[in-house]
Amino acid sequence: MHRKILAIAFISMSSQPSAWARDITFDADVAPIVFKHCSTCHHPNDVAPMSFLSYQEVKPWAAAIRESVLTRKMPPWKADAHFGKWSNDWSLSDREIDTIKTWVDQGKKEGDPKSLPPTPVFTTDWKIGKPDAIIAIPPHTLTATGPDEYEFFTVPTNFTEDKWVVSAELRPGNRKIVHHAHVYITEPPAAKPEAGKAEAPTDPQAVYRKWLIVHEGKLSWIRPEAPVIDDGCVVDDNGYWPGNKPKDDNFGKWGMISSYLPGREPDVYPEGTARKIPAGANVTFQIHYSRATKKPETDVTSIGLIFAKEPPKQVAKRVDLSNLSFRIPAGDPNVEVSECHTFKQDLYMTSLTPHMHLRGKDARFDVMYPDGTKETLLLVPHYNFNWQITYKMSEPKFIPKGTRLSIVSHFDNSPNNPLNPDPTQVVRWGEASEMEMMDGWIEYLDALPGTR
Ligand code: HEC
């Protein structure tokens, strides 16, 4: 039966030139796909465990490759194709998938080496090019045993003038233990108050916030008895702590300049734009170390920065919207958590990144424009903590003032979630992977007068 359908398909396609009318070979047909879509990760010393740079390397994996592309598990790309257009969309077309499948089904032929495209060369150097500045953490040694560690390192930039960053690359020093890392800009620590003059915080918001957040060791989380707000859209608080209003002038001012996450590329800001690191600022590294080797390991993670030659026309900004007050009951397979924000200015969005931890299931970013029309910007139907992808818009997306963004996510705290570390736990906001986060990171540009 199956054969018959195929035969009919061949006949109906025979009027147009079809690749399938001849043998599919690695050299002519498969290598161009693999080199473009797979080798970026599948080469020595990168995130994937095996290298795909030659016929000899790919052939033993053929059956697994066929399966992984048919199920769209590889290359890892999580956005639903119905919504949005993304400049970094590396997913395969139906035809490319069919090419790989047919190649395997026809017996994995090698073909004519003359038709083989050049083997891609990957630099072990900085992907962004030679950095103008490199800032590194002091060497950090991880002992052989113990739980995963979250370490924070604050390093002075010693910049004596404002710097405009056009690209940033966070490089793990030791890929065996660095699971993921972020770097953000922090203000230099305020001068210590004189002895005996330690100031008690009197701002009620600050006092409440201090009560809400528990700090233990290097990690923070929300107090278990804190008020529960699963639907963050009932309050337009920009994902701040309940009862705490963020200052509008702080919107997108500070924040992350680069992240290293599985599947994420270096941060290259849109052309003509740059991110600002003010003179005298520090950078703080937040690094998640996993003891994967069970041996003592040392890491020196660093960030490379390339500066604009002149002040940019546009400042690239990022804002992180979060719900910090949700509560995920033990065992619950489908908990909805949302967060909303109404933009108070015209802007252009340039990328979206959903961020959750191991129980994250799906995420949807919708906007409602001031005229009431709605649009889905991004749908990630099967979120996976191990693939934290930034979805970069093909064209900056104009968002008029008054547009309301809603981010709706679901969490699976049931035993059926293979990543779930413990379905018996009630889970709230916290930095550790075993706790949860519900964030949407948005990169954007201010809409300058005359740009629309
Ligand atoms: C963004 C990086 C990345 C890209 C791009 C990528 N892979 Fe992978 N691949 C990985 C990592 C990491 C693993 C191991 C962890 C895992 O299986 O999730 C992996 C595992 C695999 C496996 C092991 C079996 C399995 O299903 O887990 C196969 C087969 C595979 N990749 C094929 C491909 C093919 C074919 C492509 C291109 C069409 C591709 N990969 C593109 C990172 C990548």
Boltz pocket constraint, residues with backbone or C-beta under 6 A from the ligand:
constraints:
  - pocket:
      binder: B
      contacts: [[A, 33], [A, 34], [A, 37], [A, 38], [A, 39], [A, 40], [A, 41], [A, 42], [A, 47], [A, 48], [A, 49], [A, 61], [A, 64], [A, 65], [A, 68], [A, 69], [A, 73], [A, 74], [A, 75], [A, 76], [A, 90], [A, 92], [A, 262], [A, 263], [A, 264]]
      max_distance: 6.0
